[in-house]
Amino acid sequence: AGLLSARDFLASLAFRVFQCTQYVRHHSKPLHSPEPDVIHELLGHMPLLSNPEFAEFSQEIGLASLGASDTDIERLSTVYWFIVEFGLCHDRECGELRAIGAGLLSSFGELQFAL
């Protein structure tokens, strides 16, 4: 168990594999988990990954990482991490700011400070 390196995580995206955990947050803190848990994976990442355009974007980031330098891996992982964990977007139809990042969608304790 443990975290994957950024290189290994990004490389898995190239093959449309999204690494995730089976840990479940403690019931005494349902609004936030300091580590990724299955609730975070299902409520946060699955909606984005089920979008074909975002799945393709993830794969493209992964493909770009294959054979990349350590500096480029750091850059790719930082961009990807901020988008998939704390991303916000402007909804043109209703004019509202919406959370798309898994760290925000799976943690009401964090979401209230982002919007």
C-alpha positions as CSV (number, residue, x, y, z in Angstrom):
1,A,0.0,0.0,0.0
2,G,1.0,3.6,-0.4
3,L,1.1,6.4,-2.9
4,L,2.4,5.8,-6.4
5,S,5.1,8.0,-7.9
6,A,3.8,10.8,-10.2
7,R,5.6,9.0,-13.1
8,D,3.8,5.7,-12.4
9,F,0.4,7.4,-11.8
10,L,0.6,9.4,-15.1
11,A,1.9,6.4,-17.0
12,S,-1.2,4.4,-16.0
13,L,-3.4,7.2,-17.4
14,A,-1.8,6.6,-20.8
15,F,-3.4,3.1,-20.8
16,R,-6.7,4.4,-19.4
17,V,-6.1,3.0,-16.0
18,F,-7.0,5.2,-13.0
19,Q,-5.3,4.1,-9.8
20,C,-7.5,4.3,-6.7
21,T,-7.8,3.2,-3.1
22,Q,-10.2,0.9,-1.1
23,Y,-9.8,2.8,2.1
24,V,-13.0,4.3,3.6
25,R,-12.9,7.5,5.8
26,H,-13.6,7.1,9.5
27,H,-17.3,7.6,10.4
28,S,-16.4,10.3,13.0
29,K,-15.2,12.6,10.1
30,P,-17.7,12.1,7.2
31,L,-17.1,15.6,5.6
32,H,-13.4,15.3,5.1
33,S,-10.7,12.7,4.8
34,P,-7.0,13.8,4.8
35,E,-6.2,10.8,2.4
36,P,-8.0,9.8,-0.7
37,D,-10.7,7.2,0.1
38,V,-13.2,5.2,-1.9
39,I,-15.9,8.0,-1.3
40,H,-13.4,10.5,-2.9
41,E,-12.8,8.1,-5.8
42,L,-16.4,7.4,-6.5
43,L,-18.0,10.8,-5.9
44,G,-15.1,12.9,-7.0
45,H,-13.3,11.1,-9.8
46,M,-15.9,8.9,-11.4
47,P,-18.1,11.7,-12.8
48,L,-15.2,13.3,-14.5
49,L,-13.7,10.1,-15.8
50,S,-17.1,9.1,-17.2
51,N,-17.0,12.1,-19.5
52,P,-15.4,11.0,-22.8
53,E,-13.6,14.3,-23.3
54,F,-12.1,14.3,-19.8
55,A,-11.1,10.7,-20.2
56,E,-9.3,11.5,-23.4
57,F,-7.6,14.5,-21.7
58,S,-6.4,12.2,-18.9
59,Q,-5.0,9.7,-21.5
60,E,-3.3,12.5,-23.4
61,I,-1.6,13.7,-20.1
62,G,-0.5,10.1,-19.5
63,L,0.8,9.7,-23.0
64,A,2.8,12.9,-22.7
65,S,4.4,11.6,-19.5
66,L,5.8,8.5,-21.2
67,G,9.5,9.1,-21.6
68,A,9.2,12.6,-20.1
69,S,12.0,14.2,-18.0
70,D,11.6,14.4,-14.3
71,T,11.0,18.1,-14.6
72,D,8.2,17.5,-17.2
73,I,6.7,14.8,-15.0
74,E,6.5,17.3,-12.1
75,R,4.9,19.9,-14.4
76,L,2.3,17.4,-15.8
77,S,1.4,16.0,-12.4
78,T,1.0,19.5,-10.9
79,V,-1.3,20.6,-13.7
80,Y,-3.3,17.4,-13.6
81,W,-3.5,17.3,-9.8
82,F,-4.8,20.9,-9.5
83,I,-7.4,20.2,-12.2
84,V,-8.7,16.8,-11.0
85,E,-8.6,17.6,-7.3
86,F,-9.4,21.3,-7.0
87,G,-10.7,22.4,-10.4
88,L,-13.4,25.0,-10.8
89,C,-15.1,26.0,-14.0
90,H,-17.5,28.7,-15.1
91,D,-20.9,27.3,-16.3
92,R,-21.8,29.4,-19.4
93,E,-25.5,28.5,-19.3
94,C,-26.2,29.7,-15.8
95,G,-23.3,31.9,-15.2
96,E,-22.2,30.1,-12.0
97,L,-18.9,28.8,-10.8
98,R,-18.9,25.0,-10.4
99,A,-16.6,22.6,-8.7
100,I,-15.2,19.8,-10.9
101,G,-12.3,18.7,-8.7
102,A,-12.6,15.5,-6.8
103,G,-11.1,16.9,-3.7
104,L,-13.9,19.5,-3.7
105,L,-16.8,17.2,-4.8
106,S,-16.0,14.5,-2.2
107,S,-15.5,16.8,0.7
108,F,-18.1,19.3,1.8
109,G,-15.6,20.5,4.4
110,E,-13.4,21.8,1.5
111,L,-16.1,22.7,-1.0
112,Q,-17.6,25.5,1.2
113,F,-14.2,27.4,1.0
114,A,-13.8,27.1,-2.7
115,L,-17.1,28.6,-4.1
